Amino acid sequence: MCPAPSSSTPAEELEPAPPWGIGLALTALAYFLMVQFMLGALLLLVYWILFALDQPLEAALQQAAESGRFMGLSSGLVYLFTLLTLFAGLRLWVRTSLAQALRLVRPARVPLWAVPFLALGLAIALDAVAIATGRPVIPENLAPLFRGRDPLGWAAMGFLAVLVGPPTEELLFRGLLYPALAVRVGPMFAVYLVSLIFALFHLLTYGGTADQWFWIAQVFLVGLVLTGLRARTRSLWPPIVMHMTLNLYATVEYIFLLNFG
């Protein structure tokens, strides 16, 4: 009897199912949101007590939200805490090689050295779209974090945006969520679904700005590239490197345009 035709990826192209399901991947995302809220609120309270107790709480929170030093360091610590605790939990959950399960392996099809160049091309293209549509290159709510010649503030934002943010988000979205969804709905639909969730997650970053949905659309496109790269290479390293390169480009660009342009 002939096998039924399938519109999904051929069997030889499919990755092994990860040793976790969609429930665990979504739980990890919920855990990250909870940690962001709880630790973020605690660090804001500490900031108010130590540095701005003479101000009303609302004014102190606004001041903290516009401080590159505070937001970079505090949010970076939240990301780092999430990354370390997720790895610790996965080590207890996964009985096989954790590197293999998360696809922290040598990429196929696309050499890792080419990924930063692809990222730079994507970053320049996104800037061109923003300029062509008459929108600012820098999101208005992020500008205060980079404005002012403050090397410590820039270093703190670099710690968040380049060193700890990309690995944490890639672990959550491309490391845990994508393979769990790919097994259930197929790789192609999983790429779109993960990218959409990734974009909506960034409402926390761009929420409240006039161009909010323009930035969310850009994040969705970036998510498509990152998740597509994960699917194409069967490795988590290329999206991590691309994400870090994109954020490094944006960090240097924001600093230069706001302070030296």
Residue frames as qw, qx, qy, qz and C-alpha x, y, z in Angstrom:
[[0.000, 0.889, 0.458, 0.000, 0.00, 0.00, 0.00],
 [0.402, 0.493, -0.026, 0.771, 1.38, 3.40, -0.99],
 [0.288, -0.408, -0.481, 0.721, 1.89, 5.88, 1.84],
 [0.116, 0.893, 0.435, -0.026, -0.42, 8.86, 1.94],
 [0.440, 0.532, -0.007, 0.723, 1.09, 12.01, 0.49],
 [0.436, -0.691, -0.343, 0.463, 2.15, 14.62, 3.01],
 [0.264, 0.881, 0.092, 0.382, 2.46, 18.37, 2.60],
 [0.509, -0.839, 0.169, 0.093, 4.81, 18.64, 5.57],
 [0.088, 0.766, -0.630, -0.094, 8.58, 18.56, 5.48],
 [0.818, 0.188, -0.539, -0.074, 9.97, 15.19, 4.40],
 [0.848, -0.516, -0.116, 0.024, 10.85, 12.85, 7.24],
 [0.782, 0.050, -0.115, 0.611, 14.59, 13.18, 6.65],
 [0.174, 0.560, -0.030, 0.810, 14.27, 16.95, 7.10],
 [0.563, -0.717, -0.175, -0.372, 12.47, 16.80, 10.43],
 [0.064, 0.524, -0.676, 0.514, 14.32, 17.19, 13.71],
 [0.405, -0.237, -0.860, 0.203, 13.81, 14.76, 16.56],
 [0.400, -0.773, -0.334, -0.362, 11.02, 15.80, 18.92],
 [0.069, 0.555, -0.518, 0.647, 12.37, 17.74, 21.91],
 [0.410, -0.206, -0.843, 0.283, 12.08, 16.17, 25.38],
 [0.085, 0.352, 0.480, -0.799, 9.44, 18.75, 26.35],
 [0.214, 0.598, 0.730, 0.253, 6.07, 19.82, 25.03],
 [0.052, 0.635, 0.234, 0.735, 4.29, 23.07, 24.24],
 [0.552, -0.772, -0.296, -0.109, 3.08, 23.29, 27.84],
 [0.703, -0.436, -0.055, 0.559, 6.60, 23.50, 29.25],
 [0.410, 0.256, 0.223, 0.847, 7.65, 26.05, 26.61],
 [0.188, -0.721, -0.306, -0.592, 4.66, 28.28, 27.40],
 [0.674, -0.683, -0.241, 0.146, 5.30, 27.82, 31.12],
 [0.638, -0.136, 0.020, 0.758, 8.85, 29.09, 30.58],
 [0.127, 0.486, 0.256, 0.826, 7.48, 32.19, 28.84],
 [0.474, -0.759, -0.313, -0.319, 5.00, 32.77, 31.66],
 [0.749, -0.459, -0.177, 0.444, 7.82, 32.30, 34.17],
 [0.466, 0.144, 0.090, 0.868, 9.89, 34.97, 32.39],
 [0.147, -0.646, -0.282, -0.694, 6.99, 37.43, 32.45],
 [0.659, -0.693, -0.289, -0.033, 6.44, 36.74, 36.14],
 [0.706, -0.268, -0.082, 0.651, 10.14, 37.23, 36.93],
 [0.263, 0.392, 0.180, 0.863, 10.16, 40.47, 34.93],
 [0.349, -0.727, -0.285, -0.519, 7.19, 41.81, 36.85],
 [0.740, -0.632, -0.211, 0.087, 8.24, 40.70, 40.34],
 [0.695, -0.225, -0.001, 0.683, 11.96, 41.40, 40.20],
 [0.242, 0.488, 0.236, 0.805, 11.40, 44.55, 38.14],
 [0.391, -0.796, -0.247, -0.390, 8.99, 45.92, 40.74],
 [0.767, -0.547, -0.125, 0.312, 11.40, 45.00, 43.55],
 [0.605, 0.027, 0.097, 0.790, 14.35, 46.73, 41.87],
 [0.017, 0.653, 0.254, 0.713, 12.26, 49.83, 41.18],
 [0.578, -0.776, -0.217, -0.128, 11.30, 49.96, 44.86],
 [0.758, -0.341, -0.020, 0.556, 14.96, 49.63, 45.86],
 [0.394, 0.366, 0.188, 0.822, 15.83, 52.45, 43.44],
 [0.242, -0.784, -0.256, -0.512, 13.19, 54.69, 45.00],
 [0.709, -0.682, -0.144, 0.111, 14.36, 53.97, 48.55],
 [0.744, -0.239, 0.084, 0.619, 18.07, 54.40, 47.83],
 [0.394, 0.069, 0.283, 0.872, 18.14, 57.23, 45.31],
 [0.123, -0.349, -0.342, -0.864, 14.82, 59.09, 45.14],
 [0.271, -0.470, -0.791, 0.282, 13.04, 58.83, 48.47],
 [0.033, -0.407, -0.226, 0.885, 12.58, 62.60, 48.51],
 [0.293, 0.100, -0.466, -0.829, 10.42, 62.34, 45.35],
 [0.781, 0.091, 0.259, -0.562, 6.89, 60.99, 44.89],
 [0.667, -0.080, 0.732, 0.117, 6.91, 57.34, 43.84],
 [0.666, 0.655, 0.358, 0.006, 5.47, 58.12, 40.39],
 [0.223, 0.934, -0.273, -0.058, 8.18, 60.69, 39.67],
 [0.407, -0.573, 0.705, 0.091, 10.87, 58.31, 40.87],
 [0.739, 0.193, 0.642, 0.066, 9.57, 55.53, 38.62],
 [0.546, 0.831, 0.109, -0.005, 9.58, 57.88, 35.62],
 [0.048, -0.867, 0.492, 0.067, 13.14, 58.88, 36.41],
 [0.587, -0.299, 0.749, 0.079, 14.20, 55.23, 36.68],
 [0.737, 0.461, 0.494, 0.004, 12.44, 54.36, 33.40],
 [0.463, 0.881, -0.054, 0.074, 14.55, 56.99, 31.59],
 [0.315, -0.773, 0.546, 0.064, 17.86, 55.98, 33.16],
 [0.747, 0.436, -0.493, -0.095, 20.06, 53.86, 30.94],
 [0.093, 0.430, -0.809, 0.390, 22.16, 52.85, 33.93],
 [0.510, -0.084, 0.639, -0.569, 19.21, 51.61, 35.96],
 [0.838, 0.306, 0.077, -0.446, 17.13, 50.05, 33.18],
 [0.616, 0.520, -0.590, -0.050, 20.13, 48.39, 31.53],
 [0.073, 0.358, -0.849, 0.382, 21.50, 46.94, 34.75],
 [0.537, -0.018, 0.597, -0.596, 18.20, 45.98, 36.38],
 [0.840, 0.349, -0.009, -0.415, 16.61, 44.48, 33.26],
 [0.509, 0.525, -0.682, 0.009, 19.91, 42.80, 32.42],
 [0.145, -0.277, 0.849, -0.425, 19.96, 41.14, 35.83],
 [0.727, 0.159, 0.377, -0.550, 16.37, 39.98, 35.35],
 [0.776, 0.479, -0.326, -0.250, 17.30, 38.43, 31.99],
 [0.290, 0.486, -0.799, 0.202, 20.43, 36.84, 33.44],
 [0.428, -0.147, 0.723, -0.522, 18.47, 35.40, 36.38],
 [0.823, 0.296, 0.140, -0.465, 15.90, 33.98, 33.96],
 [0.637, 0.543, -0.537, -0.107, 18.57, 32.48, 31.72],
 [0.092, 0.407, -0.851, 0.319, 20.43, 30.79, 34.57],
 [0.525, -0.027, 0.655, -0.543, 17.33, 29.44, 36.31],
 [0.823, 0.375, -0.057, -0.423, 15.87, 28.13, 33.04],
 [0.526, 0.493, -0.692, 0.022, 19.10, 26.29, 32.29],
 [0.153, -0.278, 0.832, -0.455, 19.12, 24.88, 35.82],
 [0.702, 0.144, 0.417, -0.559, 15.51, 23.70, 35.46],
 [0.777, 0.467, -0.295, -0.302, 16.15, 22.17, 32.05],
 [0.239, 0.472, -0.834, 0.159, 19.13, 20.26, 33.39],
 [0.393, -0.065, 0.782, -0.480, 16.78, 18.58, 35.86],
 [0.731, 0.371, 0.226, -0.526, 14.10, 17.98, 33.19],
 [0.709, 0.569, -0.365, -0.199, 16.19, 16.79, 30.24],
 [0.871, -0.340, 0.353, 0.049, 17.76, 13.35, 30.72],
 [0.817, 0.346, 0.185, 0.422, 19.80, 13.45, 27.51],
 [0.476, -0.036, 0.047, 0.877, 22.37, 15.99, 26.34],
 [0.067, 0.790, 0.373, -0.483, 20.98, 19.48, 27.00],
 [0.042, -0.524, 0.410, 0.745, 23.10, 20.97, 24.20],
 [0.049, 0.094, 0.872, 0.477, 21.62, 18.49, 21.72],
 [0.050, 0.624, 0.763, -0.157, 18.07, 19.03, 23.00],
 [0.039, 0.830, 0.166, -0.531, 18.37, 22.82, 22.63],
 [0.718, 0.594, 0.211, 0.295, 20.21, 22.42, 19.31],
 [0.170, -0.916, 0.320, 0.173, 23.33, 24.18, 20.57],
 [0.807, -0.012, 0.492, 0.326, 25.19, 22.38, 17.82],
 [0.232, -0.277, 0.481, 0.799, 27.09, 23.23, 14.66],
 [0.538, 0.537, 0.203, -0.617, 24.67, 24.79, 12.15],
 [0.574, 0.218, 0.702, 0.361, 23.84, 23.19, 8.83],
 [0.411, 0.713, 0.487, 0.294, 23.52, 24.97, 5.45],
 [0.083, 0.941, -0.008, 0.329, 24.50, 28.46, 6.70],
 [0.654, 0.097, -0.424, 0.619, 28.04, 29.02, 8.07],
 [0.399, -0.752, -0.406, 0.333, 28.10, 30.83, 11.39],
 [0.394, -0.290, 0.101, 0.866, 30.64, 33.41, 10.15],
 [0.060, 0.334, 0.528, 0.779, 28.11, 34.65, 7.58],
 [0.231, -0.693, -0.681, 0.057, 25.37, 35.34, 10.11],
 [0.233, -0.620, -0.191, 0.724, 26.66, 38.76, 11.34],
 [0.070, -0.124, 0.458, 0.877, 26.78, 39.98, 7.74],
 [0.165, -0.475, -0.775, -0.383, 23.21, 38.82, 7.17],
 [0.286, -0.692, -0.538, 0.387, 22.22, 40.64, 10.38],
 [0.188, -0.436, 0.073, 0.877, 23.85, 43.88, 9.26],
 [0.037, -0.140, -0.646, -0.750, 22.06, 43.68, 5.92],
 [0.252, -0.610, -0.744, -0.102, 18.75, 43.15, 7.68],
 [0.294, -0.629, -0.346, 0.631, 19.38, 46.05, 10.10],
 [0.102, -0.245, 0.291, 0.919, 20.19, 48.45, 7.26],
 [0.135, -0.329, -0.747, -0.562, 17.08, 47.33, 5.36],
 [0.281, -0.674, -0.661, 0.174, 14.89, 47.96, 8.40],
 [0.220, -0.526, -0.090, 0.816, 16.39, 51.43, 8.82],
 [0.025, -0.010, 0.538, 0.843, 15.68, 52.13, 5.15],
 [0.201, -0.536, -0.774, -0.270, 12.03, 51.11, 5.61],
 [0.283, -0.683, -0.461, 0.491, 11.68, 53.41, 8.64],
 [0.154, -0.400, 0.162, 0.889, 13.18, 56.36, 6.76],
 [0.033, -0.153, -0.697, -0.700, 11.12, 55.67, 3.62],
 [0.273, -0.614, -0.721, -0.170, 7.89, 55.64, 5.63],
 [0.064, -0.696, 0.035, -0.714, 8.76, 58.84, 7.49],
 [0.765, -0.616, -0.167, -0.079, 9.21, 57.21, 10.87],
 [0.162, -0.835, 0.511, -0.124, 12.12, 57.76, 13.25],
 [0.636, 0.318, -0.698, 0.088, 14.86, 55.16, 13.32],
 [0.186, 0.107, -0.777, 0.592, 14.87, 55.23, 17.13],
 [0.378, -0.608, -0.680, -0.158, 11.70, 54.33, 19.07],
 [0.097, -0.736, 0.069, -0.667, 10.70, 57.38, 21.10],
 [0.737, -0.636, 0.031, -0.227, 10.41, 55.55, 24.42],
 [0.913, -0.114, -0.027, 0.390, 13.94, 54.10, 24.08],
 [0.409, 0.725, -0.081, 0.548, 15.67, 57.37, 23.18],
 [0.351, -0.847, 0.226, -0.330, 16.06, 58.62, 26.80],
 [0.918, -0.340, 0.172, 0.110, 17.95, 55.43, 27.70],
 [0.789, 0.173, 0.176, 0.563, 20.73, 56.28, 25.24],
 [0.188, 0.866, 0.070, 0.458, 20.67, 60.09, 25.26],
 [0.418, -0.868, 0.251, -0.092, 23.49, 61.79, 27.16],
 [0.562, 0.555, -0.583, 0.190, 27.19, 61.06, 27.05],
 [0.641, -0.509, 0.448, -0.361, 27.15, 58.49, 29.82],
 [0.413, 0.396, -0.813, -0.110, 29.53, 55.56, 29.16],
 [0.178, -0.061, 0.896, -0.403, 28.23, 53.68, 32.23],
 [0.623, 0.348, 0.339, -0.613, 24.68, 54.00, 30.94],
 [0.622, 0.506, -0.456, -0.386, 25.74, 52.82, 27.50],
 [0.175, 0.317, -0.926, 0.106, 27.59, 49.86, 29.03],
 [0.399, 0.095, 0.743, -0.529, 24.54, 48.91, 31.09],
 [0.700, 0.454, 0.076, -0.546, 22.30, 49.03, 28.02],
 [0.479, 0.504, -0.688, -0.207, 24.85, 47.00, 26.08],
 [0.136, -0.182, 0.924, -0.309, 24.87, 44.41, 28.87],
 [0.573, 0.303, 0.552, -0.525, 21.10, 44.09, 28.51],
 [0.652, 0.597, -0.029, -0.467, 20.66, 44.43, 24.76],
 [0.527, 0.595, -0.591, -0.136, 23.70, 42.52, 23.52],
 [0.105, 0.393, -0.882, 0.236, 25.02, 40.14, 26.17],
 [0.203, 0.063, 0.891, -0.401, 22.05, 38.73, 28.08],
 [0.566, 0.359, 0.196, -0.715, 18.87, 39.73, 26.21],
 [0.606, 0.399, -0.513, -0.458, 19.42, 37.81, 22.94],
 [0.252, 0.171, -0.950, 0.071, 20.51, 34.47, 24.48],
 [0.269, 0.160, 0.737, -0.599, 17.59, 34.55, 26.90],
 [0.603, 0.413, 0.081, -0.677, 14.98, 35.34, 24.25],
 [0.521, 0.388, -0.681, -0.337, 16.45, 32.82, 21.83],
 [0.021, 0.078, -0.960, 0.269, 16.36, 30.13, 24.49],
 [0.410, 0.295, 0.578, -0.641, 12.69, 30.88, 25.14],
 [0.611, 0.537, 0.035, -0.580, 11.41, 31.33, 21.60],
 [0.634, 0.525, -0.515, -0.239, 13.72, 29.40, 19.28],
 [0.107, 0.362, -0.899, 0.222, 15.19, 26.97, 21.81],
 [0.251, 0.118, 0.853, -0.441, 12.05, 25.84, 23.65],
 [0.533, 0.457, 0.345, -0.622, 8.93, 27.06, 21.84],
 [0.476, 0.520, -0.460, -0.540, 9.83, 26.52, 18.18],
 [0.218, 0.209, -0.943, -0.137, 10.74, 22.80, 18.31],
 [0.249, 0.225, 0.829, -0.448, 7.74, 22.01, 20.51],
 [0.521, 0.546, 0.175, -0.632, 5.38, 23.72, 18.05],
 [0.331, 0.487, -0.658, -0.470, 7.13, 22.31, 14.99],
 [0.054, -0.026, 0.997, -0.044, 6.33, 18.77, 16.15],
 [0.307, 0.456, 0.701, -0.455, 2.63, 19.63, 16.52],
 [0.436, 0.766, 0.249, -0.401, 1.88, 21.99, 13.61],
 [0.771, 0.469, 0.201, 0.381, 4.82, 21.56, 11.25],
 [0.550, -0.230, 0.006, 0.803, 7.99, 23.64, 10.85],
 [0.162, 0.386, 0.331, 0.846, 6.57, 26.26, 8.47],
 [0.376, -0.746, -0.377, -0.399, 3.51, 27.16, 10.54],
 [0.690, -0.552, -0.253, 0.395, 5.66, 27.05, 13.68],
 [0.456, 0.080, 0.067, 0.884, 7.97, 29.70, 12.17],
 [0.119, -0.545, -0.291, -0.777, 5.04, 32.10, 11.69],
 [0.608, -0.673, -0.389, -0.163, 3.45, 31.34, 15.05],
 [0.687, -0.376, -0.201, 0.589, 6.66, 31.75, 17.05],
 [0.311, 0.216, 0.127, 0.917, 7.41, 35.00, 15.21],
 [0.302, -0.651, -0.354, -0.600, 3.96, 36.35, 16.05],
 [0.697, -0.636, -0.308, 0.120, 4.29, 35.46, 19.73],
 [0.626, -0.119, -0.058, 0.769, 7.81, 36.95, 19.72],
 [0.100, 0.434, 0.211, 0.870, 6.44, 40.21, 18.24],
 [0.484, -0.701, -0.337, -0.401, 3.56, 40.46, 20.71],
 [0.740, -0.416, -0.299, 0.437, 5.99, 39.82, 23.55],
 [0.437, 0.056, -0.008, 0.897, 7.73, 43.07, 22.54],
 [0.212, -0.788, -0.364, -0.449, 4.65, 45.09, 23.36],
 [0.649, -0.665, -0.196, 0.315, 6.42, 45.30, 26.73],
 [0.557, -0.157, 0.152, 0.801, 9.25, 47.13, 24.99],
 [0.119, 0.186, 0.365, 0.905, 7.37, 49.44, 22.63],
 [0.143, -0.671, -0.728, -0.018, 4.00, 49.79, 24.35],
 [0.169, -0.811, -0.321, 0.460, 2.58, 53.30, 24.58],
 [0.231, -0.368, 0.346, 0.832, 4.48, 54.85, 21.69],
 [0.507, 0.551, 0.023, -0.662, 2.81, 56.50, 18.72],
 [0.548, 0.477, -0.596, -0.342, 4.52, 54.12, 16.29],
 [0.596, -0.316, 0.688, -0.268, 4.00, 51.06, 18.50],
 [0.868, 0.257, 0.401, -0.143, 2.58, 48.79, 15.81],
 [0.558, 0.761, -0.332, -0.012, 5.22, 49.81, 13.28],
 [0.069, -0.619, 0.758, -0.196, 7.92, 48.57, 15.66],
 [0.719, -0.070, 0.634, -0.275, 5.93, 45.42, 16.45],
 [0.831, 0.535, 0.051, -0.143, 5.67, 44.72, 12.71],
 [0.337, 0.745, -0.568, 0.096, 9.44, 45.13, 12.42],
 [0.388, -0.418, 0.776, -0.269, 9.96, 42.72, 15.31],
 [0.859, 0.215, 0.384, -0.262, 7.65, 40.23, 13.58],
 [0.701, 0.669, -0.247, -0.021, 9.81, 40.41, 10.43],
 [0.039, 0.654, -0.718, 0.233, 12.96, 39.98, 12.51],
 [0.661, -0.188, 0.642, -0.340, 11.28, 37.04, 14.25],
 [0.884, 0.422, 0.073, -0.189, 10.57, 35.43, 10.87],
 [0.499, 0.691, -0.506, 0.129, 14.24, 35.69, 9.94],
 [0.221, -0.527, 0.739, -0.357, 15.47, 34.42, 13.32],
 [0.760, -0.019, 0.556, -0.335, 13.03, 31.51, 13.46],
 [0.825, 0.541, -0.084, -0.138, 13.52, 30.70, 9.79],
 [0.287, 0.690, -0.641, 0.175, 17.27, 30.64, 10.41],
 [0.478, -0.335, 0.729, -0.358, 16.73, 28.30, 13.35],
 [0.868, 0.244, 0.340, -0.269, 14.63, 25.99, 11.18],
 [0.681, 0.680, -0.266, -0.052, 17.02, 26.16, 8.23],
 [0.255, 0.640, -0.676, 0.261, 20.23, 25.53, 10.16],
 [0.841, -0.315, -0.435, -0.065, 18.78, 23.20, 12.83],
 [0.578, -0.054, -0.421, 0.697, 20.89, 25.08, 15.35],
 [0.249, -0.891, -0.357, 0.131, 20.22, 27.72, 17.98],
 [0.534, -0.378, 0.094, 0.751, 23.61, 29.39, 17.46],
 [0.266, 0.320, 0.421, 0.806, 22.77, 31.31, 14.25],
 [0.204, -0.802, -0.409, -0.385, 19.69, 33.09, 15.70],
 [0.579, -0.699, -0.165, 0.386, 21.63, 33.89, 18.88],
 [0.503, -0.169, 0.233, 0.815, 24.49, 35.42, 16.88],
 [0.111, 0.511, 0.479, 0.705, 22.11, 37.28, 14.55],
 [0.364, -0.831, -0.407, -0.104, 20.06, 38.63, 17.47],
 [0.577, -0.590, -0.040, 0.563, 23.19, 39.82, 19.27],
 [0.409, 0.064, 0.352, 0.839, 24.48, 41.48, 16.10],
 [0.048, -0.688, -0.502, -0.521, 21.17, 43.24, 15.43],
 [0.457, -0.838, -0.287, 0.079, 21.04, 44.57, 18.99],
 [0.584, -0.373, 0.105, 0.714, 24.70, 45.64, 18.89],
 [0.265, 0.352, 0.431, 0.787, 24.02, 47.55, 15.67],
 [0.225, -0.797, -0.436, -0.351, 20.96, 49.23, 17.20],
 [0.581, -0.702, -0.187, 0.367, 22.81, 50.11, 20.42],
 [0.493, -0.187, 0.219, 0.821, 25.74, 51.74, 18.58],
 [0.114, 0.502, 0.501, 0.696, 23.36, 53.48, 16.17],
 [0.335, -0.836, -0.420, -0.111, 21.20, 54.93, 18.96],
 [0.568, -0.598, -0.054, 0.562, 24.24, 56.17, 20.90],
 [0.416, -0.004, 0.338, 0.844, 25.76, 57.80, 17.81],
 [0.020, 0.588, 0.524, 0.616, 22.59, 59.41, 16.45],
 [0.399, -0.829, -0.387, -0.064, 21.44, 60.76, 19.81],
 [0.549, -0.747, 0.023, 0.375, 24.80, 62.07, 20.99],
 [0.423, -0.405, 0.439, 0.682, 27.12, 62.59, 18.05],
 [0.424, 0.480, 0.665, 0.384, 24.84, 62.89, 15.02]]
